[in-house]
Amino acid sequence: MCDTKGNWILGFNRFLGVCSVLEAKLWGIFEGLSLLLKQGFDRF
């Protein structure tokens, strides 16, 4: 994840097994937003 200036904030990974590119992208969006909320970021 990067802030509005392009500075790295945090990263994550997840094993998805066999899935489509679309599923992987959607999981990335979901996990990324969930992680940001858990870290206390409330404005995206």
C-alpha positions as CSV (number, residue, x, y, z in Angstrom):
1,M,0.0,0.0,0.0
2,C,1.2,3.5,-0.8
3,D,0.1,6.9,0.5
4,T,-1.0,9.8,-1.8
5,K,2.6,10.8,-2.3
6,G,3.6,7.3,-3.4
7,N,5.4,6.4,-0.2
8,W,5.2,2.7,0.8
9,I,3.0,2.3,4.0
10,L,2.6,-1.5,4.3
11,G,2.4,-4.7,2.3
12,F,0.6,-8.1,2.6
13,N,0.4,-11.5,1.0
14,R,-2.1,-14.3,0.8
15,F,-2.0,-17.8,-0.7
16,L,-4.9,-18.2,-3.1
17,G,-4.2,-21.5,-4.7
18,V,-5.6,-21.9,-8.3
19,C,-7.8,-18.9,-9.3
20,S,-8.3,-16.5,-12.1
21,V,-6.6,-13.1,-12.4
22,L,-9.9,-11.4,-11.7
23,E,-10.3,-13.4,-8.4
24,A,-6.7,-12.5,-7.4
25,K,-7.3,-8.8,-8.1
26,L,-10.6,-8.8,-6.1
27,W,-8.9,-10.6,-3.2
28,G,-6.2,-8.0,-3.2
29,I,-8.7,-5.2,-3.1
30,F,-10.6,-6.9,-0.3
31,E,-7.6,-7.8,1.8
32,G,-6.0,-4.4,1.2
33,L,-9.0,-2.4,2.4
34,S,-9.5,-4.7,5.3
35,L,-5.9,-4.3,6.4
36,L,-6.1,-0.5,6.1
37,L,-9.2,-0.4,8.3
38,K,-7.6,-2.7,10.9
39,Q,-4.6,-0.3,10.9
40,G,-6.8,2.6,11.7
41,F,-6.9,4.3,8.2
42,D,-10.4,5.5,7.8
43,R,-10.0,7.7,4.6
44,F,-8.8,6.1,1.4
